[in-house]
Amino acid sequence: MEVVHYKKQVDHLVIKCTNGLMEVIPYTNSIIRIRYTLGKEFGLKKSFMVGPNAKEHVVFSVKETENVIVFSTCNVQIHINKHTTGFTYTDSSGKILAKEPERGGKTLVPFEVVKSVFDVNTEIQNSQNVDGARAKAIPAKHVVDRTAYHTKLEFEWADDEALYGLGSHEEGVLNLRGTYQYLYQQNMKAVVPVLVSTKGYGLVVDSYSLMTFHDDLHGSYIWTDTDSEMDYYFIYGPDFDQIVRCFRHLTGKVPLLPKWSFGYVQSKERYKSQEELISIVEEYRRRQIPLDCIVLDWMSWTGELWGQKSFDTERFPNPAQMMRDIHELNAKLMVSIWPIMNNDGPNHVEMKQKGYLLGNQATYDAFRQEARNLYWKQANEGLFSHGIDAWWCDCTEPFEADWNGEVKPEPEERLRINTEESKKYLDPGYINAYSLLHSKGIYEGQRKTTETKRVVNLTRSAYAGQQKYGTITWSGDVAANWETLRNQIAEGLNFCVTGMPYWTVDIGGFFVSKKEQWFWNGDYQDGCDDLGYRELYVRWLQYGTFLPMFRSHGTDTPREVWRFGEPGTLYYDTLVKFIKLRYRLLPYIYSVAGWVTHQDYTMMRALAFDFRNDPKTYNIKDQYMFGPAFLVNPITEPMYYKSGSVKIEGAAKKRLVYLPFGSDWYDFWTDQWISGGQTIEAPAELETMPLYVCAGSIIPIGPDIQYSSEESTEPLELRVYKGQDGSFMMYEDAGDNYNYVKGEFATIIIRWEDKKNRLVIDERQGSYPEMKSSMELLITVITGRAAFTTCTQKRIIYNGKQMIINF
């Protein structure tokens, strides 16, 4: 394919080729959109992910040599081979970032899109499995809807390049080089079509169909199943934080979650009554174990009215009083809701009468604004109006179809089963977007209803752009075994590197025992009575302490802390220790959450975010940064007990930890100083997950509290780790409501000047009505070297004015 001619328009470059049209469109100096079609003109495809104001006015140039057209902004150049249309992407100095094959890297294959036709005679088969209600329709016929393309975008990735992203997938792969991935929504798969490279660039594919990624014997490319044209964005960073910032510029900023959502969330399958919910919260308070949220899983509805968004009047006789009781205990309630409705409940009948159901007559059509509005109206009238605080939008990939059988289907078979079922009811070009639109409806509905309560939506699927709707995605219904725990770490890192900041897990795994279905694959038939499971659960909770949402959930066995022992026993005391640590770190965590919203930061960080220039970090998939200070190193193998309470003899209570080059480090537990750029054996007794702090870090640490909004007379500790200059911006606001959007928040920049041995606390910027005029601070400066560690402390009263404290 050759370039026939090109024309520089006011805001983009048009290239006519021997086989179609291309457009190169600068959205910013670092974001370039590329489109390709075989048609005579581009279509009017509406993007669900890219915002209407993402495109800025950009000055760009187009130059031509004998063989190449060079498109340039001040940050990025694209060299287009005139004879093959192969693209080479460089920075402004000409350094190659990425390149397509010299022969060209873009292929479109036209085909006819077939859609199902449903009518009044369509046969509906209702069923239910462990993953909830299902309704399958047998289409009356199929018709050709339009012509679309399979698209293929090829690259020649560099040998020393690492690639991350594509969302959360169960295989536990971090660096995607030399692998493949199938991108469709499914329980334990959450798709985000974003790639990020250690070469300093990112790719965003604006497609909602089935996709595949390959860097294997089949080639190096991204393939999409059904698109009206090829449409993608090239983003130049070079740092990962800059790439994420550009992604959110394109697809939407992240609203701030309420402060309570960063506390401990207790869930299980399932609490069955108003009385039980309240009693669990009361027991946490009696034992003085911190808690912020209790979760009501599926079947809050009456009888068999699956998906009905209201409380069963027998088990929840007084929802308003239930919510008053929970709120008086300083806790919140999250309730599970489903997009699937059947058995002719009131919500189902109303949706059916309005014509808002998809072809199976059970799943509401989230692609229609009117259907989303009605769904919110039902959720508001049946649940939100009683005072519930958060949503658990379960099964947001509503046509998952392989959740049965004793043997797990092969990957290609799972792809076929699930995508064929989705394509029955959804346009094949949009089967990955259901969760995005469903989340949009919940967010917009609640925002229109009230500004006093921030949207919290825990959802099992995700897509690019969903971050702007107050969502947290979890990894699905995983099994309780050590391999799964290991895989979870890489899953979350690849999810968060895409610009989606909030991700979590079922602490302890959802399925704890083993049954005849392939997915029910836990290793512990005796649940929390098994000492092997207690060890696994403790390690999972230690990991969960350093996730954006800290949440326990699962089936087969209870999950409350006292199910794992009593005070004075190792398991119980360790669980309480880490829950309390989470609460002491809330000033740090909530500040970082403020950065996510106001500065496009990422809380859970693959090591390449901060150490891109240290290639040794590229393939480390069981360590990560949590904010700027903490290097988290979960334990992912048993050291004490196997399944069945079988004791392990002689296991070393240690794990290998790589301390990245470019910084020195402190052991969080002992304050021992260790130089970076080396691998160490870290102590890892059950009560200690290896945790290291980057030199130069400043960490605000709060007092012991029982819930996130509890007031304390104890001072806030500022812990400073010497060794290099550092800074931290503390963020504060009311903790809930959307007044921060109006500017009602405050920040305090705290700087450590290492050579001057002093701490500078700058003047507080901004304010909000609930803000305290002053605060007592306990400043702890930790000085470490190989042979000794010293701590110096000073107490001060900070009144909002600049202070300089010399040490």
N, C-alpha and C positions, 0 to 999 in steps of 0.2 A: 504494500500500500504506500503510495507516494503522495506528497503534498502537491496539489494542483495550483492553488494560490491561497493567500492569506490576507486578512484585512484587520487592521487595528481599529476597533471601535472606541467610543468614548470611555467605556468601562470594562472592556474585555477584548480578547483576541479570538477571531473566528478563522478556522482553518478548513478549507475544502480539500478533501482527499479524493483519491481515485475510488474510495469505497466509504463514502459517508462524510459527516461533518464532525468537527471537534470544536470545543470552546475552552478557552483558558481564561478564568475569571478571578481576579484578585479580590478577596473579601477583606483582608487586611494585608499589611506588608509581610505577614508570616503565614497566611492562610490562602491557599490557591485552590479553587474549584476547577475540576476537569470534567467535561461532559463529552460523550461520544454517541452518535446515532448513525444508523444506516439510512435514515429518512432524509428528506429534503430540508426539513427544519426540525427544531427541537420541540418537544411537547411541553405541556403546561402542568407537569406532574407537581402535585402538592407535597411538600416535605412535612412529615410528622415530627421530625427531630430538629431541623434547623429553623431558628427563629426568624421572623420577618425583618428584623432590624440588624441581622448579623453582618450584612454587607456594608462596608464603609467606602468612602471615596479614597481611592488609592492611585497615586501617581506611579505609572509603570512605563517601561520602554520595550520596544521590539526592534531587534537588529537582525540583519541577515548576512550570512557568509555564503560561500559557494555551496556548502553542504548542510548548513545548520541555521535554524531560526532560533534566536535567543530571546526568551521572554524574561524580563527582570523587574522585580521590585527592589527596594533597598535592602531586603533581607534574603531573598530567594531568587535563584535563576532556574529556568527550565530550558534545556537545550533540546531542540526538536530536530531529529534527523529528517531532512527533506525527502530522502529516498525511501525511508521505511516508516516514518512517524514514530520511531522509538524515542522515548523521553529519558533524559538524564537530569536529575534534580541535584542542584548544588547550592551551597551558601553563597553569600555575596562575593566571597573571594575566589570562588570557583572550585572549592573543595567538594568532592562528590559525596552526596548524602545517600542517594539511591539511584538505581538505574533499571530501565527495562532492557530486555534483550536487544541487541543491535538490530535484529530483524523486525522489531516492533513488539509491543507487549499487550495490545488491546485487541480482543476478538469478540464479535457479536454474532450469535447464531440465531436466526429467526425461527420461531415455531408458533403453532396455534395454541392459545390458552383455552382449555376446556373447563367449563363450570358446571356444577350440579344444578339441577332444577328440582325444586320441591313443590308439591301441591297438596291439596286436601287429602289425597289418597296415599301420601307418603307413609310408609310403615316406620314407626318409632319403636325402638327396643330400649326400654329403661332397665338399668341394672345398678348395682352398687358393689364396690370393692373396697379394699383397705384405704384407697385414696379418695373415697367419697362417691357421690352419685355420678352416674354416667347415663347419657342418652345418645343412642346412635340411630341415625336415619339411613334408610335405603333410598337413594335418590330415584325419582321417577325416570329421569333421563339426564343426558349430558348434552351440552351445546357448545359450539365454538364461540367464544366471547370476543376474542381479538387476537392480533398478532403481537407477540412480545419477543424478547431476546433472552437467551442464556448469555451471560457476560463472563469474560475471563480477562483478568488483569495480572500480567506476569512481571516478575522482577528477577534480577540477578543480585541476591543479597550477598554481602561481603562475608568472608570466612570468619572474621573476628567480630561479627555483628550478632547481638542478641535481640530477639523480638519477644514482646510481652503483650498481653491483652486478650481480646475476643470474649471476655466475660468469665463466668464461673462454670467450670466443667469438672466432672468427678474424677478424671484420670490423674489429677495431681501434677500436671506438667507446668513448669514455670517458663523457662526459655523454650519458645515454640520452634526453634530451629531444629530441622531434622525430623519434624513431626507432621501430623495432619490433625484437623479438627472439623467436625461437622457442626454447623451452626443452625440449630433449630431449638425451639423452646420445649422443655420437658422437665419433669421432676428431676432435680439434680443437674439441670443445665439452664443457665441464664445467659442469654446472648447479648453481647454488646459489640457491634462491628467496628472495633477500633484496634489498631496495632500501634505500638510504640517501640521505637528502635533506640538502642544505645548509640547509634550514629547521630542521634539528635533530631529525629523527625517522627511524625505520626501520620497515620492514614485513617480516615473516617469514610466508610462506604455508606452512601445514602441509599440503602436498599432494605426492604422488609421481608424479602423472600428467604427461602432456604439458601444458605451459603455454605461453601466449603473453603477451608484453608489448606494449602499443601506446601510443604517444603520437604519433599521426599522423592522417591524414584519416579513419581508422576510429574515432577516439576516443582516450580516455586511460583505460586499464584493464589489469587482469590477468585473464586467462581461464584456467581449468583444464578439462581434458578429461573427467576421470572422478573424481568425489568423492562420498562419502556425505553430505557437507554442506559448506558453506563454513566454513573454519577458518583464521584468521590472527591475528597478533599485531601490535599497534601499540606501538612502543618510542619513548620520549622520551629524548633525550640530555641536553642538546642537542649536545654535542660528539661527534664520530665515535668517539673512544675510549670514551666512556660508552655509546654505542649498541652497539659491539662487546662491551663488558663485559656488557651486558644479554643480547645474543645468546648469549654463552657461558654465562651463567647459565641460560638456557633449554635450550641444546642440548649443553653439556658443555665442560669446561675442556680446555686443550691440554697434553698431556704433553710433557715436555722431551725433545727429540731428543739423541742423544749428541753430544759436542763434535766428534768426527771428521766428522760429517755436514755440518758447516759448512766443512770444508776442500775441497780440489779433488777432483772425482770424474771419472775418465777412463773413457769408454765409447765403443763404436762397434758397428756391426753387421758382424761380430761377432768376438770372440776365440774360437778354435775348440778350444783344448786347454789342458790343465794347464800345459804347458811355455810356451805363448805368454803366458798370463796372468802367470806369474811373471817371464818375461823383460821384459815391459813395465814392471812395477814396478821391476825391477832397473835398467832403463835410466833411469827417472826418478831413482832414487837415485844412479846413476853421474853423471848430469848435474847433480845437486843442484837439481832442480826439485821444489818441494813437491808432495806427493800424499798423499791419505788413503784413497782407495777406487778399486778397479778393478771393472768391471762385466762380468758374464757374461750376454750377451743370449740370445735364444731358441735352442732346439735344444741345450741342455745334455744332453738325453735321448738315448737310443739310437735310431738309425735314424729310422723314421717314426712313432715313438710320441709324437705331438704331445700336449703337456700333461703328460706323465709327469714327476713331480717327483723325479727322481733323476739321477745323473751317468752318462753313457755310459762304460762300463768300459774302452773302448779309448782314448778321448781324455782321460779323467780317471781314470787307473788307480788312483790312491791319493788320494781326496779328503781324508782326514784329514791326510796329509802335505802336500798342496797348501795346506791351510789353515794348517798350522804354518809352512810356508815364507813364505806371504803375511804372516802375523802377525809372524814374526821380522823381516820387512822393514818392520814398523810400518805396515802397510796393512790394509784391510778388503776383503771381497768382498760385492758385491750380486749376487743371482741372479734372473733373470727367471722368473716362473711365470705360468701361464695358467688361467683358469677353464674352458677348453675342452679336452676330452680326446676323442680318437678312435683308431681303428686297434687297439682292443682291447689296449692296454697294461695292465699290472697295476693302475694307479690307475683307469683307465677301467672295467675289468671289475669291480673292487670297488665302485665307485660304482653301476654298473648293477645288480649283484646286490642291492645294498641298496635300490634304487629311489630313488636320490637324484639322478637326472638329470632335467632338464627335457624337454620334448616332442621336442627334436631328438636326444635320447639322446647328447648330447656335452657340454652345458654343465651343470655341477653347480648344484643348487638352493640358492643362498646364502640364501634366505628360510627355510630349515629349519635349526634348531639342530643336528640330528643330522648333516646334510650338511656344515655348517661344521666340526663337530667332526672328521668323517672327513677332510675336506680338510686340516685342520691336522695330523692324525695322519700323513697321507701326506707332507706337506711337512716335517714334523719328522723322520720316519724316513729320508727320502731325501736331505734337504739340511741342515736345521738341526742335526741330531745330529752332522754332520761339522765344524761350527764356522763355518758361513757367518754373515755379520753383518747382512745387510739383504735386504729383499724388493723386487723390482720386479714389482708386480702389473699386468701389461700387459693391455690389451684388457678393461678392466673395464666396458665397454659392449658386452657380448659379441654383440649382435645388430645391430651396425652393418652396413648392407647396401648402401651406395652407393659402395663403394671399388672401382669398376671403370668402364670406359668412357673414351673420349677426351675427351668434353665434360662439364664439370662440370654436374650437374643444377641447375635453378633451385631457389631456396630452398624453395619450397612443395613441389616434387617430392621434394627430399631429405627434408623433414619426413615426407611420406607414405611414402616407401620405408622409412625407418628405423623409424618408429613402427609401421607395419604389421607389420614383421618382429618387432619386440619384443613386440607384442601377441599374436603367435601363441603365445608361450611363457610370458609373464608376464601377470599380471592387469593390465588396462589402467590401473587406478588406481595401479600401483606400478612402471611401467616405468623411472622415473628413480632408483629406490632400490637397484639391484643393487650398485653400487660401495660404498654405505654398509654394506650387510650383509656383503659380501665382506670389507671392511676390518675390520669388527667381529670376524669369525671369526679372521683372522690375528692381530689385536691380543690378543684374549682367549686364544687358543691359546698364543701365545708368553709372555704374562704368567703363565699357569698353569704353563708349563714352566720358566721361570727368571725371576728378578728381577735377574740380574747383567748383562743385556744389554738395552738399551732398544730398543723396536720402531722400525724405520725401514721405511716402506712407500711406495715411489714408485709412484703410481697415475695412470692416464690419465683417470679420471673422478672426480667428487666430488659430494657432496651435503651439505646442512646437517646438522651433527652429526658428520660424518666427521672433523672436526678432533680429536675426542677419541680417535682410534684410531692416532695416530702416523703420519699420512699426509703426504706431499708430493705435490701434483698438478703434472704438467707439461702443456704446452700441446699435446701431440700431435705427429703426424708432419708438421711444417711444412716448407715448401720454402725453399731458400736463395736469397733475393732481398731487395733492400732494402725493398720494400713490406712483406714479411712481418716483417722486423725492426722496422719502424716500428709495425706492428700489435701486436706482442708486448707492447709497453710498456703500452698501455691494457688489454690482456687481463689482464695480471697485476695491475694496479691495481684493476680491477673485481672480480677474484677475491678479493683480500685485503681489500677494504673490507667484504665480507660477513661478516667474522669468521673466515675460513679463512686462517691466517697463512702457510702454507708452500706456495710455488709456484715453479716453475722452467721451463726451456726446454731444448731441444736446441741447445746453443751451435753455431752454424754452420749450423743448419737440418738436418732429417733428410735430405730429398731434395736432392742438390746438382746433379745433372744433369737434363736434360729427356728424358722418354720419352713413350710414346703414351698413358699413363693421365693423367687430368686433374690428379691430385694430385702426380704426379711432375714438378714444375714448377720445378726449380732452374735457375739461369742459367749454370751452369759445367760444361761437358762435360769439362774437363780437371781438375776437382777442385782439390786443393791445389797443383797445378802452375800454375794460373791465378793471375796476380798480382791480378786482380780479386777472386777468391774469397779470397785471402789477406787482402786489405784488409777484405772483409766479415767474415771470420772473426775478425780482430783486433777489429773494432768490436763484434761480437757477444760476444766474450769480455770486453771491457771492461764492457759492460752486465751480463754474467753475474757479474762480480766483485761486483756490488751487488744480487744476488738472494739470497733465503733459502738456496737450494741452488745451488752453483756446479758445473755439470755439463756436460761436452761429450759429444755423442752424434750419430750419424747414419750414413747409408749412402753408397755411391758412392765415398767417398774416405777415407783414414785421417785420424785426428784428433789423434794425438800431437803434441806441440809441435814435435819435430824434423822433422816432415813439412813444416813451413812455413819451413824454412831452418836455418841453423846459427848458433852463437854469433857475434855480431858483425854479423849482418844485422838489418835494422830489424824485420821481422815476428817473428822468433824472440825478439829481445831485448825487444820490447814485450809479447809473450805472457808471457814469464818475469817481466817487471816487474810485470804486473798479478796474476799468480798469487802472487808474493811479497807484493804489497800486501795481498791477501786474507788471507794468513797473519799479517802484521803487525797487521791489524785484528781478529784473532780475539778478543782480550780484550774489545773493543767489541762485536763481533757476538754472542759467547756471553753477555755480560751482557744484551744486548737480548733474546736468546732466553730468558734467565731471567725477564725482565719479561713476555714473552709467556705463560709458564706461571704465574707467580705474581701478575701484575698485569693480565692480559688485554690486553697491549699488542699493537700491530701493527708489524711490522718494515718492511714495504714499504708506503709510505704515499702515496696520492694527496694532492696539495697541500692539498686541503680538510680533511684531518685537522688540520693545523697552522695553516692560513691561511683558515679558513672565512669570516672577515670581510673577505677580500680577493677580491671577485668576479672579478678578473682571472685568478685561478688556476683558475676552475671548468672551463674548456675546454682547459686545457693538458694534453695527453695524452702528451707526450714528455719530461716532467720529473717527478721524484718525490723524496720524502724517504726515505732509508734510515736508520731509527732517527731519533733527535732531532737529529743533527748534520749529516748529509750531504745536500746537494741534488745529485741525480744527473741528468746531462744527456747521454744517449747520442747518438752520432753515427749518423744514419740515412740518409745519402746518400753516394755515393762521391765522393772528392776526388782520388784518385790514378789508379785504373785502372777501366775498364769490363770487362765480361766479355770473355774472349779476350785478356787482358793488353794491351788497348788503352789507351794512356796518355791521361789527361785533362789538357788544357792549360789553364792559367790559373784553375783552381778555387781559390776562397778557402778557406783552411784554417781556417775559423771557423764558428760557429753562433750563432744568436740564443738568448739565455738570459734568462728573466724571473726577477729576484730579488724574491721576494715582499715586500710591504709589511709592516712590523711588526718587522723585524729588519735589522741590517746583516750583511754577508757577507764572508767571506775566500776568496780563491782558494786551494784546498788545495795547489796545486803551488808557488805563489810567495809565499803569505801576504799578498798585496795585499788591502787593505781596500776594500770597495765598499758604498755605501749601498743600502738596499733600496727596493722600489717602482719599479724601472726595468728596462728591457730593455737588455741589453748585447750586443755582439759578443764572443764568447768564443773565445780561441785553441783550435784543435782539430786540431793536427798529429796524425799517426797515433799517435805515442807518448803523446798527451795527450787523454783524454776530459775535457771541462769538468766540474769537481767543485768545489763550494763548501761552505763550512762556516758554519753559523749563529753569529753572535756570541753569546758566553756559553756556547759548547759546551765540554765537557771530554771528551777522547777518549783512552782508554787504548790505547797502541800497543805491541805486543810486539816482540821481536827477530826476526831472520830465523831461521826454523825450517823443517824439511823435512816435518814432520807435526805434527798438532795436539797430541799428547801429549809432544812432545819437550821435555826440560828444557834450559834455557839459563841461563848464569851472567850474561847481560846484564841490565841493569835494565829494568823496565817504565817506559815513558815516559808521563807524563800531560801531554797537550798541551792548554793552556788558551787559548781565543780570547777576548780581552778585548772589552768593549763593553757588556756588561750582566751582571747576576747570572746564575749558572747552577749546575746541579748534575748529577751523574751517580751512579747507583748501580751499583757494580761487583758482579757476581755470580760466585761460584765454587762448584764442587762437584767431585765425583770425576770428572766428565766422561762417565761411563757408570754403569749400574745405577740402581735406583729408590730408593736410600736417601734421596734428596732429599725424597721423599714423607714420610719419617719425620722430616724436619727437619734432615737432614745437609747443610747448605749454609751459606755465609757471604755476607754483604753488607757493603759499605763505601760509605757515602754521602760523596761528595766535593763540596764547595761552593765556588764562586768568588764572593767578595764584591767587586764591581767598584769601588765607591767607596772601600772600605778597602784595595783593592789587595792582597788576601790570599786564600790558599787554605786551606780548613779541611777536614781529613780526619778524619771522625768515627771513633769507636771501632768496630772490627769487630763485627758482630752475627752470632752463630751460629758453627758450626764443623762440620768433617767430618774423618774420620781422616787423610786424606792432606794436610790443609792445612799449609802452611808457617807457622811461627810469625812470620816476618818477611819482608819483601821490600825490595829496593833500588828506589827510584823516582827517575827523572830527570824533574823537573818543568820543562816549557817553557811560558812565558807569552808569548803573541804579542800585540803591540800594533800595531794598524794604523790608518793614516789615509791619505787620498788621496795624500799626498806621500811617506810613508815607512812602513817597517815595522821594528819592533825585536823581538828575541827575548831573553828573560832565562831562564837555566837555573839550577836548583839540584838537587843530589843529596841524597837523604835515605834513611835506613833507617826504614821503617814497621814497628812491632812490634805493631800491633793497637790501640794506644791513640790517643786523639784528638791530632792535631797541627795547629798553626796555623803557616803559613809565610807570612811577609810579603815582599812584593816592592816 
